[in-house]
Amino acid sequence: MSRAAVSIPSNIAEGSARESDQEFKRYLEIALGSAFELETQLLLAVRVGYLDETHMGTVLTSLHQNQSGINALIQKLKK
Protein backbone atom coordinates (compact mmCIF):
# COMPACT_ATOMS: atom_id res chain seq x y z
CA MET A 1 0.00 0.00 0.00
CA SER A 2 2.84 2.38 0.79
CA ARG A 3 4.42 1.80 -2.61
CA ALA A 4 1.15 2.50 -4.44
CA ALA A 5 0.44 5.58 -2.30
CA VAL A 6 3.90 7.05 -2.95
CA SER A 7 3.65 6.22 -6.65
CA ILE A 8 0.64 8.51 -7.17
CA PRO A 9 2.25 11.92 -6.46
CA SER A 10 5.65 10.70 -7.67
CA ASN A 11 4.34 9.94 -11.15
CA ILE A 12 2.44 13.22 -11.31
CA ALA A 13 5.60 15.12 -10.36
CA GLU A 14 7.79 13.21 -12.81
CA GLY A 15 5.27 13.60 -15.62
CA SER A 16 4.94 17.33 -15.08
CA ALA A 17 8.63 17.71 -15.92
CA ARG A 18 8.29 15.94 -19.27
CA GLU A 19 8.60 17.70 -22.61
CA SER A 20 5.11 17.09 -24.00
CA ASP A 21 1.51 16.88 -22.86
CA GLN A 22 1.40 13.34 -24.30
CA GLU A 23 4.23 12.25 -22.00
CA PHE A 24 2.59 14.00 -19.03
CA LYS A 25 -0.68 12.23 -19.82
CA ARG A 26 1.09 8.85 -19.76
CA TYR A 27 2.46 9.53 -16.27
CA LEU A 28 -0.98 10.67 -15.11
CA GLU A 29 -2.38 7.37 -16.38
CA ILE A 30 0.23 5.50 -14.35
CA ALA A 31 -0.66 7.61 -11.28
CA LEU A 32 -4.35 6.81 -11.81
CA GLY A 33 -3.54 3.11 -12.03
CA SER A 34 -1.66 3.35 -8.75
CA ALA A 35 -4.66 5.09 -7.17
CA PHE A 36 -6.94 2.24 -8.22
CA GLU A 37 -4.36 -0.26 -7.00
CA LEU A 38 -4.33 1.48 -3.61
CA GLU A 39 -8.14 1.42 -3.48
CA THR A 40 -8.17 -2.31 -4.17
CA GLN A 41 -5.56 -2.97 -1.50
CA LEU A 42 -7.50 -0.93 1.07
CA LEU A 43 -10.72 -2.80 0.33
CA LEU A 44 -8.95 -6.15 0.56
CA ALA A 45 -7.28 -5.14 3.84
CA VAL A 46 -10.71 -4.42 5.33
CA ARG A 47 -12.15 -7.64 3.94
CA VAL A 48 -9.44 -9.82 5.49
CA GLY A 49 -9.49 -7.91 8.78
CA TYR A 50 -6.19 -6.02 8.61
CA LEU A 51 -7.95 -2.63 8.73
CA ASP A 52 -11.04 -1.46 10.58
CA GLU A 53 -13.90 -0.06 8.52
CA THR A 54 -14.42 2.83 10.95
CA HIS A 55 -12.71 5.55 8.90
CA MET A 56 -12.65 3.77 5.55
CA GLY A 57 -15.48 5.92 4.13
CA THR A 58 -13.45 9.09 4.63
CA VAL A 59 -10.32 7.51 3.18
CA LEU A 60 -12.15 6.21 0.11
CA THR A 61 -13.91 9.53 -0.44
CA SER A 62 -10.57 11.32 -0.45
CA LEU A 63 -9.05 8.72 -2.77
CA HIS A 64 -12.03 8.96 -5.16
CA GLN A 65 -11.61 12.75 -5.27
CA ASN A 66 -7.97 12.29 -6.20
CA GLN A 67 -8.87 9.73 -8.86
CA SER A 68 -11.42 12.14 -10.31
CA GLY A 69 -8.92 15.00 -10.36
CA ILE A 70 -6.28 12.91 -12.11
CA ASN A 71 -8.85 11.68 -14.62
CA ALA A 72 -9.97 15.25 -15.31
CA LEU A 73 -6.37 16.23 -16.10
CA ILE A 74 -6.03 13.23 -18.41
CA GLN A 75 -9.22 14.18 -20.25
CA LYS A 76 -8.06 17.80 -20.59
CA LEU A 77 -4.75 16.67 -22.10
CA LYS A 78 -6.55 14.43 -24.60
CA LYS A 79 -8.13 17.49 -26.23
TORKOL-4160 file (C-alpha; in steps of 0.2 Angstrom, whole numbers, padded with zeros to 4 digits, m for minus):
79
<pt num="1" X="0000" Y="0000" Z="0000"/>
<pt num="2" X="0014" Y="0012" Z="0004"/>
<pt num="3" X="0022" Y="0009" Z="m0013"/>
<pt num="4" X="0006" Y="0012" Z="m0022"/>
<pt num="5" X="0002" Y="0028" Z="m0011"/>
<pt num="6" X="0019" Y="0035" Z="m0015"/>
<pt num="7" X="0018" Y="0031" Z="m0033"/>
<pt num="8" X="0003" Y="0043" Z="m0036"/>
<pt num="9" X="0011" Y="0060" Z="m0032"/>
<pt num="10" X="0028" Y="0054" Z="m0038"/>
<pt num="11" X="0022" Y="0050" Z="m0056"/>
<pt num="12" X="0012" Y="0066" Z="m0057"/>
<pt num="13" X="0028" Y="0076" Z="m0052"/>
<pt num="14" X="0039" Y="0066" Z="m0064"/>
<pt num="15" X="0026" Y="0068" Z="m0078"/>
<pt num="16" X="0025" Y="0087" Z="m0075"/>
<pt num="17" X="0043" Y="0089" Z="m0080"/>
<pt num="18" X="0041" Y="0080" Z="m0096"/>
<pt num="19" X="0043" Y="0088" Z="m0113"/>
<pt num="20" X="0026" Y="0085" Z="m0120"/>
<pt num="21" X="0008" Y="0084" Z="m0114"/>
<pt num="22" X="0007" Y="0067" Z="m0122"/>
<pt num="23" X="0021" Y="0061" Z="m0110"/>
<pt num="24" X="0013" Y="0070" Z="m0095"/>
<pt num="25" X="m0003" Y="0061" Z="m0099"/>
<pt num="26" X="0005" Y="0044" Z="m0099"/>
<pt num="27" X="0012" Y="0048" Z="m0081"/>
<pt num="28" X="m0005" Y="0053" Z="m0076"/>
<pt num="29" X="m0012" Y="0037" Z="m0082"/>
<pt num="30" X="0001" Y="0028" Z="m0072"/>
<pt num="31" X="m0003" Y="0038" Z="m0056"/>
<pt num="32" X="m0022" Y="0034" Z="m0059"/>
<pt num="33" X="m0018" Y="0016" Z="m0060"/>
<pt num="34" X="m0008" Y="0017" Z="m0044"/>
<pt num="35" X="m0023" Y="0025" Z="m0036"/>
<pt num="36" X="m0035" Y="0011" Z="m0041"/>
<pt num="37" X="m0022" Y="m0001" Z="m0035"/>
<pt num="38" X="m0022" Y="0007" Z="m0018"/>
<pt num="39" X="m0041" Y="0007" Z="m0017"/>
<pt num="40" X="m0041" Y="m0012" Z="m0021"/>
<pt num="41" X="m0028" Y="m0015" Z="m0007"/>
<pt num="42" X="m0038" Y="m0005" Z="0005"/>
<pt num="43" X="m0054" Y="m0014" Z="0002"/>
<pt num="44" X="m0045" Y="m0031" Z="0003"/>
<pt num="45" X="m0036" Y="m0026" Z="0019"/>
<pt num="46" X="m0054" Y="m0022" Z="0027"/>
<pt num="47" X="m0061" Y="m0038" Z="0020"/>
<pt num="48" X="m0047" Y="m0049" Z="0027"/>
<pt num="49" X="m0047" Y="m0040" Z="0044"/>
<pt num="50" X="m0031" Y="m0030" Z="0043"/>
<pt num="51" X="m0040" Y="m0013" Z="0044"/>
<pt num="52" X="m0055" Y="m0007" Z="0053"/>
<pt num="53" X="m0070" Y="0000" Z="0043"/>
<pt num="54" X="m0072" Y="0014" Z="0055"/>
<pt num="55" X="m0064" Y="0028" Z="0044"/>
<pt num="56" X="m0063" Y="0019" Z="0028"/>
<pt num="57" X="m0077" Y="0030" Z="0021"/>
<pt num="58" X="m0067" Y="0045" Z="0023"/>
<pt num="59" X="m0052" Y="0038" Z="0016"/>
<pt num="60" X="m0061" Y="0031" Z="0001"/>
<pt num="61" X="m0070" Y="0048" Z="m0002"/>
<pt num="62" X="m0053" Y="0057" Z="m0002"/>
<pt num="63" X="m0045" Y="0044" Z="m0014"/>
<pt num="64" X="m0060" Y="0045" Z="m0026"/>
<pt num="65" X="m0058" Y="0064" Z="m0026"/>
<pt num="66" X="m0040" Y="0061" Z="m0031"/>
<pt num="67" X="m0044" Y="0049" Z="m0044"/>
<pt num="68" X="m0057" Y="0061" Z="m0052"/>
<pt num="69" X="m0045" Y="0075" Z="m0052"/>
<pt num="70" X="m0031" Y="0065" Z="m0061"/>
<pt num="71" X="m0044" Y="0058" Z="m0073"/>
<pt num="72" X="m0050" Y="0076" Z="m0077"/>
<pt num="73" X="m0032" Y="0081" Z="m0080"/>
<pt num="74" X="m0030" Y="0066" Z="m0092"/>
<pt num="75" X="m0046" Y="0071" Z="m0101"/>
<pt num="76" X="m0040" Y="0089" Z="m0103"/>
<pt num="77" X="m0024" Y="0083" Z="m0111"/>
<pt num="78" X="m0033" Y="0072" Z="m0123"/>
<pt num="79" X="m0041" Y="0087" Z="m0131"/>
